[in-house]
Every structure is written in structure tokens, then in C-alpha cells.
Amino acid sequence: MKNELRCMAALALCSTSYAWASGVVRIADGDCAALATASASPAGKEPSLIILARNGHYVGCMLEMTGTIVIDGAGANLPAEQMDSQGNFTGFGIHVAQGGSLTLRNLNMIGTTQTSSSDPKSASIRVQGPKPSIAIGSDPKIFVEGNLVLDSVSIAFNTTDIIPTPEGGVFVEGGGLFYGGNITLRNVTITANIGQEGYIPLFAGTPIVTISHSTIANNQNIVFNAGNISIGNSIITGNTHTCSSGVHLTSLGGNVTDDASCGLAGTNDRVVSNASLLELDTHGGVVKNVALRNDSPAIGNAVVSNCEATDSRGFSRGQTACDSGAYEFGGDSGQISKTGMSGLFYNPANDGHYVTIQRLHDDTALVIWNTFDENGVPAWLYGVGAVSGQSIHVGQVGRNSGGKLLPGGDVVGSHAALWGTIDVNLSDCYSAKLSYNSSDPNFGSGSTPLTRRAFLDGVNCAP
């Protein structure tokens, strides 16, 4: 028993006969040997869950599995192949054997941007071909004979190409990112991957693929060209080539794409010129994803009956409407949470004035209204108010006026005066109404409807 406990503390198996059944194994940062050993446990003796170090890095890992295993990356990066400073490749990727089942979640598979296809040392970190018996020119990156589920996974900046070696030869790799088996992609982001020579298939062989709430964007020469592929509530945009000739994706509805060649014509499928996506980042989670801009056609576009409970960050999706892709715009519990009030609002019917709300401590909120008086004079109005449910009452609103900006940044002559009161009522995460009552006759009283223009990154809120 003491030896077994010592093995567990070392995060490795003492012998191939040791049973991790129903156990949880935590793998230290960068310990590929322990990860490979735990993953290779035979069916019935494998751990039920392998947890990687939070935001860890696992380079050159070779994973071969026959059992049923879940690997929670906790934001770790798991590139299974890397080119070292001498131009040598390490690792051969992930192989899920027939009868095996692997779930990868909360995991990044992110390489580095390749600056030149003629310089092997600048090639990206890769997730590279799993079976040595497969010809080098057709190696897929993840070889699946059993079942593979990717849940909240990011695959970015990987390269599949023909690369000159330092010795003057070439290293040829091709195939697909995934090969064969039953593959499920849920809340997956696939972006900025490059197929250098010809069109490289996203899926190779004859996989059965189901894609839900995923974002496949801005890849070069990475295409759909094989397998039985069903896709729903996803974004496919900005790719140099998406669907091979004759390939037809089975739509589950709720997709946004800029490429009509894939034949997506289900419920809420939209062909758009611009999906309005932002940068790749964690955006409040541990897994990188491509955020939606506030004017993205993906917002609220998903088929509600197929909405996943959470997005790739673990933020809850809306209960009455949710977004296409791996990122939920302002996602959280479906309610206006305490932080969910925070953001920038405006009236699109008469743009030019803005309301900023910042939730503070002890049920208070700062409200700033950048507007104008009836004579067109700019007015900066501000105050800290009390929050009650979905309403904010600011009983004392101040106005600064009379200031002058001097060269160098100093402001002189400004004075503050009480202006009146403001009430903000948020009907949901996107809509609000501002009512005001001023003692200044240049303003009087009135109200204006507001629409959320921007969320603060990481703030949780959904319809």
C-alpha cells in the first residue's frame, strides 16, 4: 500500500499491472512520461480522469490509448510534436485505438506562427501524426480508430506542409488534423492553421464527425473533404478554402459562414460577408477562443434546441437565445449578474451619446452619461447610485463644466455642480432605459432607450 501511495505521489505508474480504475491522476507540468504512461493503461485499469497542470506545457508527448479516459487540460498547451533548434521533430501525436475513447477538454493545442516555409527552425509547434506505420507523407495529426471528443479545445498556429530539413532533404507531412473514427467537436476553436502544400484535409479517412458550437476561422488551405460531417451552431469563415468539390456538410442549423460552397441551408444558417470576429485570446477563460464583436451576425443566431449549456470558457449560454460558435457574447448564467451590468450602452437611433456603467461593491454602480444639452453643448454627467435588482438609481448626478485643456495635458477652470437624478433600468443583458430629471432647464426631464454596445472582457451576462 505504501508503494502504491508513493507511485500516486510521483504521478506515475509503478508497473503496468497497477490499476488506476476510477481514479484521478494529476500530471506535473511538462511530465510527458507520466502522461503517456497513465494514458496507455489498458481498458478497465485506466484512470477515469487525468488532470494536467493549470496553464502547463506538454511538448513532445506521445499518447497511445485503448481505454476510456478524460484528460482535463486546465488551460494547458499540449502540442504533441515540436521541432527543436537542430531541426529534429519530437513526438508522434495522439492515437486512440479501436475500442478506445478519449475526451480532451479545457485544452490548448497551439503552436507558434511560422515565418518562413524554407526555415525549419521557424516551423510551428505541431500536433503530428500518431502511427509510425503510416507513411510519412500521409500522417494525420490525431489518429482515431475509436471515439474522440474535443470539448472546449483550441487548435491554432499549427502547420502541415513540406519543410526542407537542415540536411537538404524534405520532411513531408500531410494527411488531416484528424483521421477516422467517431469524432465530436464541441466548443472547439480551429484558427490560424496553415496547410502549405495543396489543400490539407481537416478530417481524413472516413470519420463520423459531429461539430457543435465551434469556430473554424482564418485557416489557410485546411478543408473539409472527407467523412460524414454534421455541423450546427458553428462559425466557418475567413478560410482560404473550406469545402472540397463535391463535399456537402449536413447542417444541424444555426451556422454562420462566408462560404456558400459547403451547402449549409438549414434553419438559421446564414451566408455573410463578415462574421465580425475579434482576436484569439482566453477572454476570461483558460482556453483560447475567437471572440465575437458586438455586431456579429452570430449573436443570437444558434438553434436554441441545440444550444450547449456553456461556451468554451465555461460561461453559461443564454436560455432563450444563444450564439453560434465557441464564444458566447457576454456569456454567463442567463441573468444580469452583478458584473453583467458593466459595459457601454448607446441609442442606435441617435448615436453620439453614450452611457457607461461600472458595477462597484456593496450594491452600488458608477454611471457616466456623455451627452449634450439642448444647445448642443457637451455634457459629462456622472454619479454613483444604488443597485436594486436590475435597476440603478443615482440620486445625485454631478456635471463638470468650464474646463479648459492646456498644452501638456493640464485642465484648468473646471467646476462641478449638482445636476439632477438618473435611473437606469436593464430589461435584459442587451437593453436598458435611462430616465433623467434635471434642475437645469437646458436639460429638463425625459428618457431614452439604450442598447448594449460593448461588454467588458470577462464580464458575465447573457439573455
C-alpha positions in Angstrom: 0.0 0.0 0.0 2.8 2.4 0.9 4.4 1.7 -2.5 1.1 2.4 -4.3 0.8 5.7 -2.5 4.3 6.6 -3.3 3.5 5.9 -7.0 0.5 8.1 -6.9 2.5 10.9 -5.3 5.1 10.6 -8.1 2.2 10.8 -10.7 3.5 7.7 -12.5 2.7 4.0 -12.7 5.0 1.7 -10.7 4.1 -1.2 -13.1 1.9 -1.9 -16.0 -0.3 -4.0 -13.8 -1.2 -1.2 -11.4 -4.9 -0.3 -11.6 -5.9 3.3 -11.7 -9.5 2.3 -12.2 -12.0 5.1 -11.3 -9.1 7.2 -10.1 -7.9 10.7 -10.8 -4.3 11.3 -11.8 -2.7 14.7 -11.8 0.3 15.2 -14.1 3.0 17.7 -13.3 3.8 20.4 -15.7 5.7 19.0 -18.7 5.8 15.4 -17.5 5.1 13.7 -20.8 6.4 10.3 -19.4 3.8 10.2 -16.7 1.1 11.4 -19.1 2.0 8.7 -21.6 2.1 6.0 -19.0 -1.3 6.9 -17.5 -2.9 7.2 -21.0 -1.6 3.8 -22.0 -3.3 2.0 -19.2 -5.3 -1.0 -20.5 -9.1 -0.8 -20.6 -10.5 -1.5 -17.2 -7.3 -0.3 -15.4 -7.1 3.2 -16.8 -7.7 6.4 -14.7 -11.2 7.9 -15.1 -9.7 11.4 -15.2 -6.2 12.8 -16.0 -5.8 16.4 -14.9 -2.9 18.5 -16.3 -1.2 21.4 -14.6 -3.1 24.6 -15.0 -1.7 26.5 -17.9 1.1 24.0 -18.2 3.1 23.0 -21.3 3.5 19.4 -22.6 5.8 19.2 -25.5 6.7 16.0 -27.4 4.1 13.9 -25.7 3.2 10.6 -27.4 -0.2 9.3 -26.3 -1.5 5.8 -27.1 -4.7 4.7 -25.5 -7.1 1.8 -25.6 -9.3 2.5 -22.6 -11.8 5.2 -21.8 -10.1 8.4 -20.5 -10.9 12.0 -19.9 -8.0 14.5 -20.0 -8.7 17.9 -18.5 -6.1 20.3 -19.6 -7.0 23.1 -17.2 -5.7 25.5 -19.9 -2.5 23.6 -20.6 -0.9 23.5 -24.0 -0.5 20.0 -25.4 1.4 20.2 -28.7 2.4 16.6 -29.4 5.2 17.5 -31.8 7.9 20.2 -31.8 10.8 21.0 -34.0 13.9 21.6 -31.9 16.8 24.0 -32.5 18.6 21.3 -34.6 15.5 20.8 -36.9 14.6 17.5 -35.3 11.0 16.5 -34.7 9.9 15.1 -31.3 6.8 13.1 -30.6 4.3 11.4 -32.9 0.9 12.6 -31.6 -2.2 11.0 -30.3 -3.6 7.6 -31.2 -7.0 6.4 -29.9 -7.1 2.7 -30.7 -10.2 0.8 -31.8 -12.4 0.4 -28.8 -10.7 3.3 -27.0 -12.4 6.5 -26.1 -10.7 9.8 -25.3 -12.2 13.1 -24.2 -9.9 16.2 -24.3 -11.3 19.3 -22.6 -10.1 22.7 -21.5 -7.0 22.2 -23.6 -4.9 24.3 -26.0 -3.1 22.8 -29.0 -1.4 26.0 -30.0 1.9 26.3 -31.9 3.9 29.3 -33.0 3.5 31.3 -36.1 5.7 30.0 -39.0 7.5 32.9 -40.6 9.1 31.0 -43.5 8.4 27.6 -45.0 12.1 27.4 -46.0 13.3 27.8 -42.4 12.6 24.6 -40.4 13.5 26.3 -37.1 10.6 28.7 -37.5 8.1 26.0 -38.2 5.3 25.8 -35.7 4.8 23.5 -32.8 2.6 20.8 -34.1 0.2 18.1 -33.2 1.7 15.5 -35.5 0.9 12.1 -36.9 0.4 9.3 -34.4 1.2 5.9 -36.0 4.8 5.2 -37.1 3.5 2.6 -39.5 1.7 5.2 -41.6 3.6 6.6 -44.5 5.2 9.9 -43.6 3.6 11.7 -46.5 0.1 10.9 -45.3 0.4 11.2 -41.5 -2.7 12.6 -39.8 -2.1 14.5 -36.7 -4.6 12.7 -34.4 -5.3 9.1 -35.4 -8.7 8.0 -34.2 -9.9 4.4 -34.6 -12.2 4.6 -31.6 -14.0 7.7 -30.2 -12.7 11.1 -29.7 -14.4 14.1 -28.1 -12.9 17.6 -28.1 -14.7 19.8 -25.6 -13.5 23.4 -25.2 -10.3 22.9 -27.1 -8.3 25.4 -29.2 -6.2 24.3 -32.2 -4.2 27.2 -33.6 -0.9 28.1 -35.3 -0.1 24.6 -36.4 1.4 23.9 -39.8 1.1 20.9 -42.1 3.5 21.2 -45.1 6.6 20.2 -46.9 9.6 21.5 -45.0 13.2 21.5 -46.1 15.5 19.8 -43.5 18.9 21.1 -42.4 20.5 18.2 -44.3 19.0 19.4 -47.6 16.2 16.8 -47.8 12.5 17.4 -47.1 10.2 16.4 -44.3 6.8 15.7 -45.9 3.7 15.7 -43.8 0.1 15.8 -44.9 -3.0 13.9 -44.0 -5.6 15.5 -41.8 -5.7 17.1 -38.4 -8.0 14.1 -37.5 -8.2 10.7 -39.1 -11.0 8.2 -38.9 -13.2 7.0 -36.0 -16.1 8.8 -34.3 -15.2 12.4 -33.6 -17.2 15.0 -31.7 -16.2 18.7 -31.6 -17.9 20.9 -29.0 -16.9 24.4 -28.3 -13.8 24.0 -30.3 -11.8 26.8 -32.0 -9.7 26.0 -35.0 -7.9 29.0 -36.3 -4.7 30.3 -38.0 -3.6 26.8 -39.0 -1.7 26.5 -42.3 -1.6 23.8 -45.0 1.4 24.8 -47.0 1.3 22.4 -49.9 -2.1 22.0 -51.6 -5.3 21.7 -49.6 -4.9 19.7 -46.3 -8.0 18.0 -45.0 -9.4 18.8 -41.7 -10.6 15.3 -41.5 -9.1 12.4 -43.4 -10.2 8.8 -43.9 -13.8 8.0 -43.2 -14.6 9.6 -39.8 -18.1 10.2 -38.5 -17.9 13.8 -37.3 -20.4 15.9 -35.3 -19.5 19.6 -34.8 -21.4 21.8 -32.4 -20.8 25.4 -31.3 -17.3 25.5 -32.9 -15.4 28.3 -34.7 -13.4 27.4 -37.7 -11.9 30.6 -38.9 -8.9 32.1 -40.8 -7.2 28.9 -41.7 -5.1 28.6 -44.9 -5.7 25.5 -47.1 -7.4 23.5 -44.3 -10.5 22.0 -45.8 -13.5 19.7 -45.3 -13.0 16.9 -47.8 -13.8 13.5 -46.2 -16.0 11.8 -43.7 -19.6 12.0 -42.7 -19.7 15.5 -41.2 -22.7 17.1 -39.4 -22.4 20.7 -38.1 -24.6 23.0 -36.1 -24.5 26.4 -34.3 -21.0 27.0 -35.6 -19.0 29.6 -37.5 -17.0 28.8 -40.6 -15.3 31.9 -42.0 -12.2 33.5 -43.3 -10.6 30.3 -44.6 -8.8 30.4 -47.9 -10.6 27.2 -48.9 -13.4 25.4 -46.9 -15.1 22.6 -48.8 -13.6 20.4 -51.5 -15.5 19.9 -54.7 -18.5 17.7 -54.1 -18.3 17.8 -50.3 -21.6 18.6 -48.6 -21.9 19.2 -44.9 -25.0 18.0 -43.2 -26.4 21.1 -41.4 -27.9 20.9 -38.0 -28.8 24.6 -38.3 -27.6 27.8 -36.7 -24.4 28.1 -38.7 -22.7 31.4 -39.9 -20.4 31.1 -42.9 -18.9 33.3 -45.7 -18.6 30.3 -48.0 -21.7 29.1 -49.8 -19.8 26.1 -51.3 -20.4 23.9 -48.3 -24.2 23.9 -49.0 -25.3 24.9 -45.5 -29.0 25.7 -45.8 -30.6 24.6 -42.5 -32.6 26.6 -40.0 -30.8 29.8 -39.1 -27.9 29.1 -41.5 -26.5 32.4 -42.8 -24.0 33.2 -45.5 -22.5 36.6 -44.6 -19.7 38.7 -45.9 -18.3 39.4 -42.4 -18.8 37.4 -39.3 -17.3 40.2 -37.2 -14.8 38.3 -35.1 -12.2 39.6 -32.8 -8.8 38.3 -31.7 -7.8 34.9 -30.3 -7.4 35.1 -26.6 -8.8 33.5 -23.4 -11.4 36.2 -22.8 -12.0 35.3 -19.2 -11.5 31.5 -19.5 -8.4 29.2 -19.7 -8.8 28.1 -23.3 -8.2 30.4 -26.2 -11.1 31.3 -28.5 -12.1 33.9 -31.1 -14.4 36.4 -29.5 -17.5 37.9 -31.2 -17.7 41.6 -31.9 -20.9 43.3 -30.7 -22.3 43.5 -34.2 -21.5 39.9 -35.2 -24.4 38.1 -37.0 -23.5 35.0 -34.9 -25.0 36.7 -31.8 -28.4 35.0 -31.0 -28.2 33.0 -34.3 -28.0 29.5 -32.9 -30.8 27.0 -33.0 -32.0 27.2 -29.4 -32.9 23.5 -29.1 -29.3 22.6 -29.8 -27.6 25.2 -27.6 -24.8 23.8 -25.4 -25.1 24.7 -21.7 -21.8 26.6 -21.7 -19.3 28.1 -24.1 -15.6 27.3 -24.4 -14.8 29.4 -21.4 -17.3 27.6 -19.2 -19.6 30.6 -19.2 -23.3 29.7 -19.5 -25.1 30.4 -22.7 -28.4 32.2 -22.9 -31.6 30.3 -22.0 -33.8 32.0 -24.6 -31.2 32.6 -27.3 -27.6 31.7 -27.7 -24.8 32.4 -30.2 -23.2 30.5 -33.0 -19.5 29.5 -32.4 -17.4 28.6 -29.4 -17.7 32.0 -27.8 -20.9 33.3 -26.2 -21.1 37.1 -26.3 -21.2 38.2 -22.7 -22.0 34.6 -21.6 -22.9 33.7 -18.0 -25.9 32.4 -16.0 -28.6 33.7 -18.2 -29.3 36.5 -15.7 -27.9 40.0 -15.3 -25.3 39.1 -12.8 -23.6 41.7 -10.6 -20.7 42.2 -13.1 -23.1 41.8 -16.1 -24.4 45.3 -15.7 -21.0 46.7 -16.5 -20.4 47.9 -20.1 -21.1 50.6 -22.6 -24.6 51.4 -23.8 -26.0 53.8 -26.5 -29.1 54.6 -28.5 -28.5 53.5 -32.1 -31.3 55.7 -33.4 -29.4 58.8 -32.3 -25.8 57.8 -31.9 -23.3 60.2 -30.4 -24.1 59.9 -26.7 -23.1 57.0 -24.5 -23.8 55.6 -21.1 -21.0 53.7 -19.2 -22.0 51.5 -16.3 -19.4 50.1 -13.9 -20.7 47.9 -11.1 -18.9 48.6 -7.8 -19.0 47.0 -4.3 -21.9 47.0 -1.8 -24.7 47.1 -4.5 -23.5 50.4 -6.0 -22.7 51.3 -9.6 -20.9 54.2 -11.3 -23.0 55.7 -14.2 -21.4 58.1 -16.6 -23.5 59.8 -19.4 -21.7 61.6 -22.1 -24.4 63.7 -23.7 -25.3 67.2 -24.8 -27.7 69.9 -23.6 -30.5 71.4 -25.8 -28.0 73.9 -27.3 -25.5 71.2 -28.4 -23.1 71.9 -25.6 -21.3 68.6 -24.5 -22.2 67.5 -21.0 -20.4 65.0 -18.9 -22.8 63.6 -16.2 -21.7 61.2 -13.5 -22.7 59.7 -10.2 -22.6 56.6 -8.0 -26.1 55.1 -7.5 -27.8 52.3 -5.6 -28.5 49.0 -7.3 -31.7 47.2 -6.7 -32.3 44.1 -8.8 -32.0 45.2 -12.4 -32.3 49.0 -11.7 -29.8 51.7 -10.7 -30.9 54.9 -9.0 -28.4 57.8 -9.0 -29.8 60.4 -6.6 -27.1 62.9 -7.0 -25.7 63.4 -10.5 -22.8 65.8 -11.0 -21.7 67.8 -14.0 -18.3 69.2 -14.6 -18.1 72.3 -16.9 -16.0 75.3 -17.7 -12.7 73.5 -18.0 -10.0 74.2 -20.5 -7.3 71.7 -21.7 -3.9 73.3 -21.7 -0.9 72.2 -23.8 0.8 69.3 -22.0 -2.4 67.9 -20.5 -3.4 70.1 -17.6 -7.0 71.1 -17.2 -7.9 74.4 -15.5 -11.2 76.2 -14.7 -13.4 73.2 -14.3 -16.1 73.2 -11.6 -18.6 70.6 -10.5 -22.3 71.2 -9.8 -25.3 69.1 -8.9 -27.3 68.4 -12.0 -30.2 66.1 -11.0 -31.1 62.4 -10.9 -30.7 59.4 -13.3 -32.4 56.0 -13.2 -31.3 53.1 -15.4 -33.5 50.0 -15.8 -32.0 47.0 -17.5 -34.6 44.7 -19.1 -32.0 42.2 -20.1 -28.3 42.0 -20.9 -28.7 43.9 -24.1 -31.4 46.5 -23.5 -31.9 49.3 -20.9 -33.8 52.5 -20.4 -32.3 55.7 -19.0 -34.6 58.2 -17.3 -33.5 61.6 -16.1 -34.7 64.6 -14.2 -32.5 67.7 -14.1 -32.9 71.0 -12.2 -31.1 72.7 -15.2 -33.7 74.0 -17.7 -31.3 73.2 -20.5 -31.9 69.5 -19.9 -35.3 69.2 -18.2 -36.5 65.6 -17.9 -37.0 62.7 -20.2 -35.9 59.2 -21.1 -34.0 57.3 -23.9 -33.8 53.6 -24.8 -30.3 52.0 -24.7 -28.7 49.1 -26.4 -25.5 47.5 -25.1 -22.6 48.4 -27.4 -19.8 46.6 -25.7 -19.2 44.2 -22.8 -16.1 44.3 -20.6 -14.0 41.3 -21.4 -14.6 38.5 -18.9 -17.9 40.1 -17.7 -20.6 37.5 -17.4 -24.0 38.2 -18.8 -26.4 36.5 -21.3 -30.0 36.9 -22.4 
